[in-house]
Amino acid sequence: MYLSFTLTPGAGATIDLTTFTMDMGITNGTAAKLVGVFSDVGGFSSDADAIGTQNWTGTAGGTETDTIDLSSLPRITAATEFRIYMITNASTASHGFALDNITFEGTVTVVPEPSAFALLGIAALGLLRRRR
């Protein structure tokens, strides 16, 4: 099972992600758990495509905060899908996962549009002409 969401930069913006943080909990069950974060940049087809993984080390009913380094991801310039997979080695479906406080950290950079540069150039010419 997985949770899917998409990050989309605004018009003329790019996103450089540094970290992904989440509070993770297991509501029941005692088998080993693994959480993997994937994006459509690397793909979703195998474990090798994971951006990062975290092993659950707590007990059922508890929570822990985990952080995954995203600095190796390329700059996001278009809509990018992310998936958080919750995996267990249990043979039954009686295990529950809980995720909370999902946060991305990084830098959003606004790239000026060519028309903005043209407008600045026209304004500068107007100021020069006005001075003469």
Phi and psi in degrees as a GROMACS rama.xvg file:
@    title "Ramachandran Plot"
@    xaxis  label "Phi"
@    yaxis  label "Psi"
@TYPE xy
-148.235  159.917  TYR-2
-108.153  129.22  LEU-3
-118.061  139.341  SER-4
-153.545  162.63  PHE-5
-124.967  133.624  THR-6
-100.501  127.856  LEU-7
-127.04  117.206  THR-8
-67.8389  148.806  PRO-9
-66.4163  169.34  GLY-10
-56.6086  128.141  ALA-11
74.0696  15.3823  GLY-12
-118.478  156.82  ALA-13
-129.929  158.875  THR-14
-127.139  127.758  ILE-15
-111.384  107.572  ASP-16
-85.2381  145.022  LEU-17
-115.087  -44.5658  THR-18
-143.306  158.183  THR-19
-127.191  125.361  PHE-20
-125.753  142.959  THR-21
-151.266  151.653  MET-22
-92.959  131.308  ASP-23
-126.056  140.636  MET-24
-146.237  158.101  GLY-25
-114.648  124.781  ILE-26
-84.1942  -25.5563  THR-27
-163.868  165.99  ASN-28
94.1693  155.758  GLY-29
-123.697  -0.0431909  THR-30
-71.1128  161.453  ALA-31
-62.5364  142.536  ALA-32
-125.11  151.245  LYS-33
-140.464  137.772  LEU-34
-116.612  128.21  VAL-35
-120.795  138.057  GLY-36
-108.452  127.276  VAL-37
-127.339  160.142  PHE-38
-139.035  161.998  SER-39
-72.6615  -5.63355  ASP-40
-66.8394  -45.434  VAL-41
-95.2217  -23.7349  GLY-42
108.58  171.216  GLY-43
-122.922  8.06068  PHE-44
-83.9906  -23.169  SER-45
-148.838  166.372  SER-46
-58.6878  -29.8158  ASP-47
-65.8293  -18.9214  ALA-48
-80.9151  -8.19862  ASP-49
-62.8492  136.898  ALA-50
-72.4168  -38.3925  ILE-51
-168.161  156.738  GLY-52
-135.104  156.1  THR-53
-137.247  132.841  GLN-54
-88.0306  136.555  ASN-55
-72.8214  125.701  TRP-56
-115.215  -2.30879  THR-57
-90.7754  -172.32  GLY-58
-110.052  162.37  THR-59
-55.5653  134.964  ALA-60
94.1261  -16.4018  GLY-61
-95.6972  171.778  GLY-62
-134.145  159.625  THR-63
-146.056  154.469  GLU-64
-101.242  128.402  THR-65
-123.69  143.627  ASP-66
-124.211  135.459  THR-67
-119.3  132.107  ILE-68
-74.7954  123.733  ASP-69
-112.012  9.37096  LEU-70
-64.6678  -17.7276  SER-71
-82.088  -10.7326  SER-72
-68.0253  142.41  LEU-73
-69.2251  161.782  PRO-74
-56.3134  136.05  ARG-75
-89.1669  120.167  ILE-76
-117.916  -9.20174  THR-77
-144.656  172.507  ALA-78
-52.3083  129.384  ALA-79
-129.33  123.928  THR-80
-85.6171  137.085  GLU-81
-119.48  146.867  PHE-82
-132.655  136.136  ARG-83
-109.069  111.803  ILE-84
-94.327  134.066  TYR-85
-108.574  120.713  MET-86
-125.239  140.457  ILE-87
-134.197  155.069  THR-88
-95.811  10.8415  ASN-89
-76.0061  149.834  ALA-90
-90.9684  -0.537046  SER-91
-116.472  164.776  THR-92
-99.3071  23.019  ALA-93
-92.3671  23.9894  SER-94
-107.73  140.234  HIS-95
-120.063  141.68  GLY-96
-115.106  149.476  PHE-97
-133.177  133.388  ALA-98
-123.621  141.745  LEU-99
-152.208  161.864  ASP-100
50.8046  49.4221  ASN-101
-75.4757  121.973  ILE-102
-134.879  137.749  THR-103
-107.996  140.47  PHE-104
-120.842  145.4  GLU-105
170.436  -162.317  GLY-106
-125.73  131.031  THR-107
-101.728  126.896  VAL-108
-117.553  128.264  THR-109
-93.3638  123.081  VAL-110
-94.3247  118.248  VAL-111
-60.9747  139.611  PRO-112
-76.8452  152.2  GLU-113
-54.8801  -33.6561  PRO-114
-65.3743  -30.954  SER-115
-67.0471  -41.091  ALA-116
-63.3121  -40.5734  PHE-117
-63.6229  -42.1286  ALA-118
-63.5232  -40.9288  LEU-119
-63.0631  -40.8517  LEU-120
-62.4446  -43.1538  GLY-121
-64.9006  -41.3459  ILE-122
-63.2782  -41.477  ALA-123
-63.8521  -42.2631  ALA-124
-62.2142  -39.6601  LEU-125
-63.114  -40.9546  GLY-126
-65.9109  -42.2373  LEU-127
-62.5948  -42.3977  LEU-128
-66.4863  -38.7515  ARG-129
-65.3346  -34.4353  ARG-130
-67.9519  -31.421  ARG-131
